[in-house]
Amino acid sequence: MLSGVIANVRLAHDHIVGVAGLAPAALPVQARMAETLAALVPPVETAASAVRDFAAAAPSQLDAADEAITVGDSDATRRVLESLQHSAQPTGLALASASERVTAGKASIFADNQTLADLATALSTQLTHDDAEADAAREAVDSLERNKYYWLLLGPLGLPGLAVCIGMIVDATNRANGIQRHISELRAQSTQLTKMCADLRLLQQEVPTLATLIQSLQNALGFLGGDIGEVVADVGRSATPSTIARAYVVAARHQVSTLMADAS
């Protein structure tokens, strides 16, 4: 499960880094997100690898604990279970580090998503304003073009007015073209911003999933690292194999299976 979520986060990271032509105001967000995700993924991958290694080795230790419980050897049971707990400690530290990084990343992602949403709104507002200006500029050009024919009809007497009119047409056309170029730039920026917003929405789903999976791994590992005093004390109390110790090993095997499944 964890590997699939990590792959999605990596994909979103690659998409975000690869987005070009963003509005200048979005560039700091892009850089910050790239940095956040680059720092988030490695600790999670390290923790996942540590969990898989621990979960792969744990069954043999639980087999040894089962044998010690069967013969009623409380000392051997304690040694095996303490060894299991000791081997789980580095994995617990790796998970704690990953959890801290994911928590920080989640907060950053949600904040940046809001920033991008605000930028998208501002960009949309600017486009609406510029579209209106472009319409007005085109109307001004059309009006001047109609006036040009009036001066032409006057013949030689209309030449001075025609010269002025042509100059105004050139200026108005340049202004209309400039506004249209700006609109084209804004639309391109809006398209790229939409792409990055889509990746951030994916991250808003995947990063909390990462946090949930890591918490599940910590809970499973926490069971294995819990107090084993009662389990050990129960071994050897009677001639029959300990009920409590047996139940502990069964539960421990289930937790190990959970670790392997969630970390895969």
C-alpha positions, -999 to 999 in steps of 0.1 A, spaced: 0 0 0 27 25 11 47 20 -21 17 29 -43 11 61 -23 47 70 -25 47 65 -63 17 89 -66 35 115 -45 66 112 -66 45 115 -98 29 147 -84 64 160 -75 77 154 -110 46 171 -125 50 201 -103 87 205 -110 80 202 -147 53 229 -150 67 258 -170 52 292 -179 36 298 -145 26 333 -134 55 350 -115 34 349 -83 32 311 -85 69 304 -89 77 306 -51 49 281 -45 63 258 -71 98 260 -56 84 255 -21 64 225 -31 93 209 -49 114 213 -18 87 200 5 81 169 -15 118 162 -21 122 163 17 91 142 24 96 111 2 131 98 13 122 95 50 90 76 41 109 53 18 135 47 45 108 39 71 90 16 47 122 -3 39 129 -6 76 94 -19 83 96 -45 55 130 -58 68 117 -60 104 85 -78 93 105 -102 72 127 -112 101 101 -112 129 83 -145 121 114 -165 129 117 -147 162 80 -154 169 86 -191 160 113 -192 186 90 -175 212 64 -201 204 88 -229 211 99 -214 244 62 -210 254 55 -246 245 82 -259 268 73 -234 295 107 -216 295 99 -181 307 136 -170 305 139 -180 269 105 -164 261 117 -131 276 150 -132 257 133 -138 224 106 -112 229 131 -86 242 152 -93 211 122 -88 190 115 -55 207 151 -44 204 151 -51 167 120 -30 163 135 1 179 153 15 148 122 9 128 102 29 153 126 58 150 124 57 112 86 58 114 87 87 138 110 107 115 87 99 85 56 109 105 71 142 115 81 150 79 47 140 65 29 161 91 50 192 81 45 184 44 7 181 48 5 215 65 26 231 37 6 214 9 -28 226 23 -14 262 27 1 262 -8 -31 249 -22 -50 279 -8 -23 302 -21 -27 288 -56 -65 290 -54 -62 327 -46 -38 331 -75 -62 313 -98 -91 336 -87 -69 367 -92 -59 355 -127 -95 348 -137 -105 383 -125 -76 398 -145 -87 378 -176 -123 391 -173 -110 426 -170 -86 423 -200 -113 406 -222 -135 437 -216 -106 460 -224 -99 440 -256 -135 443 -267 -133 481 -261 -100 484 -280 -113 464 -310 -145 486 -310 -122 517 -310 -103 504 -340 -135 496 -359 -149 531 -351 -117 547 -364 -118 525 -395 -153 538 -403 -141 574 -397 -113 568 -422 -138 564 -450 -154 598 -442 -120 615 -447 -114 596 -479 -147 609 -493 -136 644 -488 -108 639 -513 -78 663 -511 -96 683 -484 -97 653 -462 -60 644 -463 -50 662 -431 -78 645 -412 -71 612 -429 -34 614 -418 -45 620 -382 -71 592 -384 -45 567 -397 -22 576 -369 -50 570 -344 -58 537 -361 -22 525 -358 -21 535 -321 -55 518 -314 -45 487 -333 -12 485 -314 -31 488 -281 -56 462 -290 -29 438 -301 -10 444 -269 -40 436 -248 -46 405 -268 -10 393 -263 -14 399 -226 -46 379 -226 -28 350 -244 0 351 -218 -25 350 -190 -45 322 -205 -13 302 -209 -4 309 -173 -39 299 -162 -36 266 -181 -3 258 -163 -17 269 -130 -46 246 -134 -22 217 -140 -3 224 -108 -36 228 -89 -46 194 -100 -13 179 -87 -18 196 -54 -54 182 -51 -39 148 -57 -13 155 -29 -41 166 -6 -55 131 -9 -23 111 -10 -3 128 18 -30 123 44 -32 87 33 6 85 40 0 99 74 -27 73 81 -6 44 69 24 55 90 2 58 120 -11 23 114 25 11 111 34 28 144 4 13 161 13 -22 150 49 -17 160 38 -2 193 20 -35 201 52 -54 195 71 -30 216 47 -30 245 50 -44 280 58 -81 279 60 -86 316 26 -103 320 32 -124 289 65 -138 303 51 -142 338 23 -163 324 47 -188 309 54 -217 332 25 -210 356 10 -244 347 20 -275 329 0 -265 298 12 -239 274 4 -204 285 -29 -190 272 -19 -154 275 15 -159 259 0 -180 231 -26 -152 224 2 -126 224 22 -145 198 -9 -149 176 -16 -112 179 20 -104 172 19 -125 140 -11 -105 129 6 -72 136 37 -84 116 14 -93 87 -2 -58 89 33 -42 89 43 -61 58 10 -54 40 10 -17 48 46 -11 41 45 -29 7 
